[in-house]
Structures are given as C-alpha cells and as structure tokens.
Amino acid sequence: MTEHPNVKLIARGYDAFARRDLSSLGELMDPAIVWHEPGRSVLGGDYRGRDGVRELLGKFHTLSDGTFKFGLVDILATAERAVALHELTAQRGDRVLDMASAVEFEIHGGRITEVTVYHDDTHSFDEFWS
C-alpha cells in the first residue's frame, strides 16, 4: 500500500521543524493558514499567515533554549485532513515538559490551511510556559 500524500506532507513538515528549517516548513502552508494553539500561556491563541505560524514555532525553540522537540508517533490522513500524534519534550530551568498531543491539519490543494492542537494536559502545558 502506498503512503497517503497528506501523510507525506505532514511528515515533511515535522522533518523541516526538526531541522529548524522554517522556510521549507512555510512552503507547506497556505499563505492564509490559521494555527490554533490551546491554553492561556504566552503561546496560546490563534496565529495567522505563514509569518504568524513561524513566529509561534520559533517561540517554542527560543523559550525552551532549544530543547523543544516533537517525537512523531503516527500520522492518520484522509483527502482533506491529517492528524499527527506526537510526544512533546522540552526543558526550562528545572521544569520539564513531557506530554502527548494530537494535531489536526486541514489540507487543501496540497497545502496546510488550518491547524488545531490538542494537548493531553493543557493546564500543565500552560504552567510549563508561564
């Protein structure tokens, strides 16, 4: 069985993020992308456009002194959606983040148009970044 094109698209995005290649990551996004990050931390809210999403992803790296990582577990895909399951890890001083998350990607015309993130413990996620 061949891999679904949306699985390949999302896998390329995770690879680009892991390499900190935000330029290549931006090419996978629709110019009008909207990213919904849950919670009330400094990272929570909606990020619009490629620059807005790159800003958010850059904050993960900056605020964690480069320790923030996604450990991709699986990607499920249909014609217009993909869901990625991953483990998040990071460290800030004596704080440690280690949790599961699911990320829903809406995809149209081969580009990511909307992203909604679901953390298994949003309260702990917020506490880590506060």
KEMAR-832715 format. One record per residue (C-alpha): x, y, z; residue number from 1; residue in one letter. Coordinates in steps of 0.2 Angstrom, whole numbers, plus 5000, padded with zeros to 4 digits. Example, Ala and Ser with C-alpha at 12.3 -4.5 7.8 and 13.67 -1.06 7.14 Angstrom:
BEGIN
5062 | 4978 | 5039 | 1 | A
5068 | 4995 | 5036 | 2 | S
END
This chain:
BEGIN
5000 | 5000 | 5000 | 1 | M
5007 | 5017 | 4996 | 2 | T
5008 | 5031 | 5008 | 3 | E
4994 | 5044 | 5008 | 4 | H
5000 | 5061 | 5000 | 5 | P
4994 | 5070 | 5016 | 6 | N
5004 | 5059 | 5027 | 7 | V
5020 | 5063 | 5016 | 8 | K
5016 | 5082 | 5018 | 9 | L
5014 | 5081 | 5036 | 10 | I
5030 | 5071 | 5038 | 11 | A
5039 | 5083 | 5028 | 12 | R
5033 | 5097 | 5040 | 13 | G
5039 | 5088 | 5055 | 14 | Y
5056 | 5084 | 5047 | 15 | D
5058 | 5103 | 5042 | 16 | A
5053 | 5108 | 5060 | 17 | F
5066 | 5096 | 5067 | 18 | A
5079 | 5103 | 5056 | 19 | R
5073 | 5121 | 5061 | 20 | R
5070 | 5124 | 5043 | 21 | D
5056 | 5136 | 5045 | 22 | L
5057 | 5142 | 5027 | 23 | S
5054 | 5124 | 5020 | 24 | S
5040 | 5122 | 5033 | 25 | L
5032 | 5138 | 5027 | 26 | G
5031 | 5131 | 5009 | 27 | E
5020 | 5118 | 5015 | 28 | L
5007 | 5131 | 5022 | 29 | M
4994 | 5140 | 5013 | 30 | D
4998 | 5159 | 5014 | 31 | P
4982 | 5162 | 5024 | 32 | A
4985 | 5147 | 5036 | 33 | I
4977 | 5149 | 5054 | 34 | V
4985 | 5139 | 5069 | 35 | W
4975 | 5137 | 5084 | 36 | H
4986 | 5134 | 5100 | 37 | E
4976 | 5130 | 5115 | 38 | P
4978 | 5137 | 5133 | 39 | G
4982 | 5153 | 5141 | 40 | R
5001 | 5153 | 5141 | 41 | S
5011 | 5166 | 5131 | 42 | V
5009 | 5153 | 5117 | 43 | L
4990 | 5151 | 5117 | 44 | G
4980 | 5159 | 5104 | 45 | G
4977 | 5160 | 5085 | 46 | D
4992 | 5163 | 5073 | 47 | Y
4988 | 5169 | 5056 | 48 | R
4998 | 5168 | 5040 | 49 | G
5015 | 5159 | 5037 | 50 | R
5024 | 5173 | 5047 | 51 | D
5012 | 5170 | 5062 | 52 | G
5015 | 5152 | 5062 | 53 | V
5034 | 5153 | 5060 | 54 | R
5034 | 5166 | 5075 | 55 | E
5025 | 5153 | 5086 | 56 | L
5036 | 5139 | 5081 | 57 | L
5051 | 5150 | 5084 | 58 | G
5045 | 5154 | 5101 | 59 | K
5044 | 5135 | 5106 | 60 | F
5063 | 5135 | 5102 | 61 | H
5068 | 5151 | 5110 | 62 | T
5058 | 5150 | 5126 | 63 | L
5065 | 5132 | 5129 | 64 | S
5083 | 5137 | 5125 | 65 | D
5082 | 5125 | 5110 | 66 | G
5076 | 5110 | 5120 | 67 | T
5058 | 5109 | 5112 | 68 | F
5056 | 5093 | 5102 | 69 | K
5041 | 5084 | 5094 | 70 | F
5043 | 5065 | 5094 | 71 | G
5031 | 5060 | 5080 | 72 | L
5021 | 5044 | 5084 | 73 | V
5009 | 5042 | 5069 | 74 | D
5000 | 5051 | 5056 | 75 | I
4982 | 5047 | 5050 | 76 | L
4976 | 5055 | 5034 | 77 | A
4961 | 5057 | 5023 | 78 | T
4958 | 5068 | 5007 | 79 | A
4957 | 5085 | 5017 | 80 | E
4964 | 5081 | 5034 | 81 | R
4978 | 5073 | 5043 | 82 | A
4980 | 5070 | 5062 | 83 | V
4998 | 5069 | 5069 | 84 | A
5001 | 5061 | 5086 | 85 | L
5017 | 5065 | 5095 | 86 | H
5026 | 5067 | 5111 | 87 | E
5032 | 5084 | 5116 | 88 | L
5048 | 5087 | 5126 | 89 | T
5056 | 5102 | 5132 | 90 | A
5065 | 5109 | 5147 | 91 | Q
5065 | 5127 | 5155 | 92 | R
5077 | 5128 | 5170 | 93 | G
5070 | 5115 | 5182 | 94 | D
5054 | 5112 | 5173 | 95 | R
5052 | 5098 | 5161 | 96 | V
5038 | 5095 | 5148 | 97 | L
5034 | 5078 | 5143 | 98 | D
5017 | 5075 | 5136 | 99 | M
5006 | 5068 | 5121 | 100 | A
4997 | 5079 | 5109 | 101 | S
4987 | 5077 | 5094 | 102 | A
4987 | 5090 | 5080 | 103 | V
4974 | 5091 | 5067 | 104 | E
4979 | 5098 | 5050 | 105 | F
4966 | 5104 | 5037 | 106 | E
4974 | 5102 | 5019 | 107 | I
4968 | 5110 | 5003 | 108 | H
4977 | 5110 | 4986 | 109 | G
4992 | 5101 | 4994 | 110 | G
4995 | 5115 | 5007 | 111 | R
4990 | 5116 | 5026 | 112 | I
4976 | 5128 | 5028 | 113 | T
4972 | 5126 | 5046 | 114 | E
4980 | 5118 | 5062 | 115 | V
4971 | 5114 | 5078 | 116 | T
4982 | 5107 | 5093 | 117 | V
4975 | 5096 | 5107 | 118 | Y
4987 | 5093 | 5122 | 119 | H
4983 | 5079 | 5134 | 120 | D
4985 | 5091 | 5148 | 121 | D
4983 | 5109 | 5143 | 122 | T
4985 | 5115 | 5161 | 123 | H
5002 | 5108 | 5163 | 124 | S
5007 | 5114 | 5146 | 125 | F
5002 | 5132 | 5151 | 126 | D
5011 | 5130 | 5168 | 127 | E
5027 | 5125 | 5159 | 128 | F
5027 | 5140 | 5148 | 129 | W
5022 | 5153 | 5161 | 130 | S
END
